[in-house]
Amino acid sequence: MVDTILYFIEGPIMETVLYVFGFAVLIRCLCFAASVLVTSLRATERLQVDDILRTFVGALAPLHRLFAARPIYVTVRYVFHVCMVVTPVWYYGHISYFEMSDLEWYWPPLPDGVVDRLTLTVLFLALFFLFRRLMLDEVRRDSSPQDFILLTVTAAPYLTGYYVTHSLPAPLSFLENHMLDLHIISGEVMIVSVIFLFCTTRLARKKCVGCTACVEQCPTGTLTFQDTSDARTIRYANYLCICCASCMETCPEQAASLRHELSIRKFFNLFRYALNTVAFSRCRNCGALYAPEPQVLKIDRLLEARGIASSEHAGYCSRCKKIVHSSVGAQSAAG
């Protein structure tokens, strides 16, 4: 019975998962390429080869715009993700699976000692990210249950794999007897999860003032904004994003962040969707809507902190501001 289960999860299920994964990766690459080409054509009515190549190269180096400001943070994330990829791809046991399959693929494996160190690095950094989410107030407030699920899904194949390769005793006899099964199943779950895993921009609603600095600095046109009669909406195209972190680098409110998210809906979504919407503020004089309300309130607070009467300088549309300033100037001259 046990051998039958192992054969099933190691054979038909694994083959199906790998074929689906390869097909899904191809689909995502095609969606990304199509989004880049269409955006380039819409912007200039002709293909900008230099910009397109720069976008594709930038996609290979996520967070590169943030490295100067937060080098340790970016380096740790790079180490974590590189170890996550290198460990399973260059482990001899996994390579032998492909060699014995119908594909008959083979590539030189890494020494077992190197694979062990890479595995321990993944597990250590996974614990570090977990500790960071639990202990740092700001990170904990922004965390969701899905963040902890992702960490579990990520660490499980490496933890179970380390147990299997070193024949370590498990805390429960059931786990010890089925550790290989758990390793294969957790690996299949992680592979399927990667299909629907996106690293997307998020805007903290309590921090974002709708200034559109992130939109202006976005190199690929992933972020755009749309003004209606009463509000401004920041919109996002997930297949255009190269995770360069320009939005994080430029946001004056530190409202932008890049977060991993599992989403079947986003896999099939080729269109832009709203990240955040801020209402417009009304002019104190004529009542017209003229600027994002959070931005106006921030200006008021800054002026008050400097001892400047905000009622004389803020809260007015451009037309009424001229009228108010002229009136104040006339009163000063008369006095």
N, C-alpha and C positions, 0 to 999 in steps of 0.2 A: 504493500500500500504506500509506504513511504517512498519507495523507489518510483512508483507510478506518479506520485505528486511531484517529485523532483524532476522527473523526465518531462512532465507537462509544463511546469513553470520555466524549466531550463531550455525546453525545445520550442513547441508551438507558440507559447505566450511570448517568450523572449524574441523570437523571430518576428512576430507580429509587431511588437513594440518597436523594434529596430527599424523595420520597414516604414511604419507610421511616422517615426521620428525623422527619418531621412526625407520622406515626402513632405512633412510639415516644415522642416527647415528650408527645403526648396521653395515652398509656397511663401514663407516669410521673406526670404531673400528676394523673390520676384516682386512681392508687394512693396518692399523697401525700394528696389530699383525703379519700379513704376512710379512710386510716389515722388522720388527725387526727380525723375525725368519730367513728369507732368508739372511739378512745381516750377522747374526751370523754364519750361515752355510758357507757362502762364505769366511768369515774372518778366520775361524779356522777349517772348514770342520767337525765341530761337534757343537752341541748346548751348549752354555755356559749359564747354568741356572742362575748363579749369575748375569751375565751381563744383561740377559734378564729381570730378576726381578728388577734389579736396574733401567733399562730403563722404565719399567711400573710404578714404584714408582715415578721416576723423572717426568713422564708425569702428575702426580697429583699435582705437585708443580712447576708451571711455574716461570721462573725468579729467581729460588733459588740461582743460581750462582752469581747473581748480587746484592743480598741483602746486603752483607757486604759493597760494594762500594756505593750503593745508597739505603739505607734503607727506606727513606721517599717515594721516587718514587715507589718502589716495594710495600710498605704497602698501599699507596693510590690506586694503581691498584688492589690489592687484595680486599680491602674494596669495591671498585666500583663493581667488578665482583661478589663478594659474595652477596652483596645487590641485584644485578640484578637477581640472581638465586633464592635467598630465598624469595624475595617479592612476585613474582607471584605464586611460588610453594606452599607457606604456607598461602596464602590469602584465607579466608573462601569462598568468592564468586567463586573462581576458583575451590576449592575442591568440592563445592556443584555441580558444573557442571559435574565432573567425577562421583560423587555419584549418580546423576540422569541419567547418561548415561548407556549404555549396560554393561559397565565394572563394574559399581557399586563399584568403588574404593573410599576409604575414609581414611584420615589420620588427626591427630589433627592439627588444624590451629593455627596460631599465633594470639595474641590479636590485635585488630584493631589499637590500639595506637602504637604498635611495627611496624606494617606494614606501618603505616603513616610515622614514622621516617625513616624507610628503604627507602621508596619511595622518601622522601625529600633528603635523602643522595645521591641517584642515580641522582636526578635532579641537586643538587648542584655540584656534581663532574662532571656531563656532562657539566655544564656551566664553571666549572674550566678548563676542557680540551679544550673547545671551546676558552676561553679567552687565554689560553696558546698557542694555534695554531695561534691566530690572533695577539698576542702581542710580542711573542718571535721571533726575526728575524730568528734564525737558524731553529726553529720548523716550522715557516711559509714557509720558502724556501723548506723544505722537505715535506710539506703537498700537498695533491692532492685533487681534488674535491670529490673523493670517501671518503676521511677521514671525510669531513663535512656531506656527505650523511649518513655515518655510525652513526655519532653522532645524527643526526636527527632521523634516524630509531630506534636507541636505546632509545632515550628520549621520543619519541612520546607516546608509550603505558603507560608509568608511568605518564606523564603529563595529558593525557586524563583520565586515571584511577583515578587520584587524583581529577580531576574535577567531575567525575561521582559519586564517593563515598561521596563527600562532597557537591554535588549539588551547585557548585560555578557558578556564572554568567559568561558566555562566552562573549568575545568582540563582537561577531556577533550573531544575532538571529539564523541563519542557524546552526552555530556551537553548540549553546546551545540545539537546537532541535535534533541534530544528534550526540551529544557527545558520547553516548554509541556505536553507529555504528562506529564512528571514533576510539574509543578505541579497539573494537574487530578487525577491519580491520588492524589497526596499529600493534596490537599484532600478527595477522596472518602474516603480512609482516615481522616482526622481527623474528618469528619462521622460516619462509622460508629462511630468510637471514642467519640464523645461520647454516643452512645446507651447505651453500657455503662459510662460513666464515673461513679463515685460518689466523693464526698468523705466519708469515713467516719471515725469515731472508732476509734483504736487505743489499746490499753493495753499498755505495755511490761511483759512478764511479770517481768523482773528488778527492776522498780521498784514495781509495784502491790502494795499491802499488803492490798487488799480492804476498805478503810475505808468505801466506798460514799459518799464525799463527792460524787463526780460524779453519782451517782444522785439524791441529795437536791437538787442544784442544777439538774438538767436540767429546763428549762421545758416540754418537750413530752412527757415520759414515754418518751423514746427509750431511755434506760438504765434498767434494772431489775436487781434481784438476787434470787437464789433460794438459800436455805440448805437443804442436805440434812443427813443425819446426820453427814457427815464433811468437807463442803467448802462453800464459798460461790462461786457463779457469777454474774459480771456479764454480763447479756444486753443485746442491742442490736437495734433495729429500724431498718433503713437507710432505709425510706420515711418514717419520722417525723422523722428528723434534719434540722434546718435549718442545721446548721454554725455555730451561734451561738458556739461555743468556750467555753461555760460550763464544760464538763468540764476544758478546759485551764486556765482561770482559777482554778478552785477546787481542783484536785488538789494536795495538799500534797507529793506525791512527784515531781511533774512527770512522771508516767507516762502521762498522756493526750496525744494528739496527733490532729490532723486530717490525713488523708493521702488523696490521690487514688489510686483503684484501678480498674483495668479488670476487670469481672467480669460475665460472662453469667449466672452463677448468681444473683447479687444482683438482677439485673433481674427475675427470675422469683420471687424470694423475698419473700413478703409476711409472713413470720413472724420472730420473734426468734431470734437465734442467739448462742452463747456467745462473749464477747470474751476473758474470762480466768476461770480457776478457781484458787482458793487453798484449801489444806487447812486444816482447823481444828487448833488446838493442844490438846493434852491437859493437863488440870489436874495439877499436880505432886503434889497430895494424893490426890484421888479418881479421877483418870484420865479424867474426863469431858471431852468435846470442848466447847469453850466460846467460842473466838474465833479469827479468822484467824491462822495461824502467823506469816506475815511481819509482821503488826502487833505481835504479842507480842514477836518478836525485836527489832523496832525499839525498843519500849519498854525492853527489857532493855539495849540498847546506850546509849540515852539516859540511863538511870539509872546505868549503870556509868561513863559519861563525866562524870557529876556526883558520882561517888564515893559513890553510894547502893547499898547491898546489894540487888540486884534480887531475890534469893531471898526477901526479907522483904516485897516489895511487888508483884511481878509473877509470872506463871506460874500463878496460881490462879483458879479460877472464883469467881463472886461469893459463893457460899455458903462455900467453903473460905477465901476471903480474910478473911471475918469471923472465922472460927475461928482462923486464923493470927495476925491482928492482936490478937484477944483474948488469945491465948496469950503473944504478945510483951509486951502490956501488963501481964499478970499477972506475968510474970517480972521486968519492970522494977520493978513495985511491990514485989515480994518482995525484990528486991536493995536 
